[in-house]
Amino acid sequence: MAEKRLEQGDRPFNPAPASISEPFFKRIKLTSVILLGLSFLVLIASIGFLSFLWYSNIENRTWQRIMVNEWATRAISLTSTAIRWAIATQAAVGLAMLASVALEEFEVPLGSVAEVSLIRINGSSVISTLQNVVWPMLRLRASRVARTVFLMLMLLATSTLIQFSSTVLLSDLRLDEIPGVQTHANLSIDWKFNDDLNYAYTPVSSNTVWGGKMPAFWPAFGEFSGSPFQHDGVVDTGRIVRAFLPYIKTEARQSLRNYTGKAVLLDSRVTCQKPIMDDLVMYTLDPDGEWDPIYQPVLSGTIFPSVLDTPRFNASTEPSRFDCPFSILNPGSFAICELRNGVVAFPQNQKQSYSGTLVSEFRQYPPASSEQDASGAGYLVISVNNTKIPLSNGEWAVFDVITPGYKGGKYTMTQNVTASICFSSLDIATRKVNLFSSSNRTEPSVSWNETSSNFDWSKVYQQLLPGFKNPLSLEERGLLQIEAPDPADSWVYEESLQSGYDGPISNQWIGGIYKRTFPYVTDAVHLWYPHGRDRYGNYSAILDPNWYGWSNEYQEWPEAGASSWIIDLFEALIYSQNDGQNSTLAEALQMILFSLAGSAYYDQLPQYDKWTEADTVAFVPALHPGGPHGTTRTDIPVGFTIVMVVIGLHFVTFLITIWLFGVRTAFSRLGDTWMAIASVSDALTSDMLDGGKMVHSAVEGDSEKTGKTVVGLVAIDGQIHLKTE
């Protein structure tokens, strides 16, 4: 039968009759079908699993356990291995299919026909395919074989690039803090109100608390806050209940994410307003009654609030008398004088003085009866001859007080007094709470500003400024959120003397024997004179670093010298030296009271004898591919995207290859070794076969001829033959 030669550029016509053309699946061995099916399943499962690792979050327990147990790198490495196997398997089958297409489409140089035919068995290596197949085909007729060569190159490229998938995917991992698994803990949280109807702590003097050293850091806490009260002449912090975290170690507080259980809550709301003051007199301890700066000055008189309808305010029925020491040596100094509040300690003794307080969130409001225990304290804040105080907030009032001239003088002097009256709900109770946060935190500390030669309070200020005025979120402030009480009054308990009670404890005389029923933290923060008639009040904290002279001279005088850090913090807030924020006196006093309460709480935390069980979740370090702190990832992951693009290109290439094999081939059988050998063992290759049997090849000189001759497979009379174009 005469053979028809093809013109240059023509596509060959395969004369195989329909009877010779075999069905698609009969030309692929069962093993190949199984491997291909398995490779597709592995590839789909691997893509799904990687997507799960990259885009799930901590709410999924499986994802959480993988990341917390540090299985992420192993999971990614094993999945990458599976992907590499699947793509390598498909690439091998794809090359075999393309080799079949090339042979039946007359695209193979005669010199490469053996290599191409053998590829139909199980594929070939990258170097061998490039050197012995792709390059000879391109050199022969690039335009004609472009489609087949391009698909071969794509399969080789994707199967090669995917070898780096593990490294590329691991580049997306970030070292981050994510929520760990929930643990159950037994924690000491406070002093227990014991069976003897008493607290076991030893009282701490005001000098010790207010004169203590600066905290190394301000411990993190939980917060529940509300909007402040708005009224002319009144400044308010708003409702502000905070929970102490019962952990002595800084790392434990910084990594806490969830806390469900009992905790000590502190209500430290403060409201300040213009006072009504009368009968103002200044005197000193000079035995002759003369006015002399070297003697301790005292401001005496009566005081009453100008606004009575502020939130949770339990006002006194009449003006309160006071005798408050202050400093006159430093005109810019302040004195914080706690007003007489004996009723706070002894509510059933109606002869005790009462200057008014705020009722805490833990007690009934309005008070159930006149005998209900009072919480909190009233304060007179004064500064004498101080012209720097900003008066724009309206909580300050200015008074002139006439005093004698200096020692030996026969004249009088006018002292300018700037004053404000403040009320606090200072009170603690133990309540079951749910604390939560979406990120870990770093507890702030005070740094030194070389430019201003003063302390930098900005980080501490951001943490302590109450929530509704603070522009930062709780997470940005390094705090936890206290879940709102439900119902709203569920924190309100009746007073009791029951052993182990969570508060408020009823302060009263029992069988004629006085019991220590004052909670430790608030007792430490109150200004009180151990030798006075009133338990609390009529006692000043002097915010002047030069107060020590009077302290040495008048040890029995009702005053405490505030530590330098209290002075610096208070003045920084009053004079708005805090990033330009306009702070109020209420915020300044609240920050001082809360800071002192925190110092007192953590000072004795290891000794507490009241225990509670709590469920906690802490942030733990982990390598993971998700979003910050285990949230759902929202940005584009570079490594994951690259791998998915490579897989996508491979998938498209392989599908096109399968289609070509199905429509452009008729009889090539994949994996059939004898067919691969027999189909190229023909007259055209006899010389090469004979030469291949020799020790020294005899066909080397014919390389140019064999490289230019294009051959292909045709079916003639039921047999496959190798023919030229």
Secondary structure by P-SEA (a helix, b strand, c coil): cbbbbbcccbbbbccccccccccccccccaaaaaaaaaaaaaaaaaaaaaaaaaccccccaaaaaaaaacaaaaaaaaaaaaaaaaaaaaaaaaaaaaaaaaaaaccccccaaaaaaaaacccccaaaaaaccaaaaaacccccaaaaaaaaaaaaaaaaaacaaaaaaacccccccccccbbbbbbbccccccccccccccccccccccccccccbbbbbbbbbbbbbbccccccccbbbbbbcccccaaaaaaccccccbbbbbbbbbbbccccccbbbbbccccccccccccbbbbbbbbbbccccccccccccbbbbbbbbbbccccccccccccccccccccccccccccbbbbcccccccccccccccccbbbbbbcccccccccccccbbbbbbbbbccccccbbbbbbbbbbbbbbccbbbbbbbbbbbcbbbbbbbbbbccccccccaaaaaaaccccccccccccccccccccccccccccccccccccccccccccccccccccccccaaaaaacccccccccccccccccccccaaaaaaaccccccccccaaaaaaaaaaaacccccccccaaaaaaaaaaaaaaaaaacccccccccccccbbbbbbbbccccccccccccccaaaaaaaaaaaaaaaaaaaaaaaaaccccccccccaaaaaaaaccccaaaaaaaaaccccccccaaaaaaabbbbbbbcccbbbbbcc
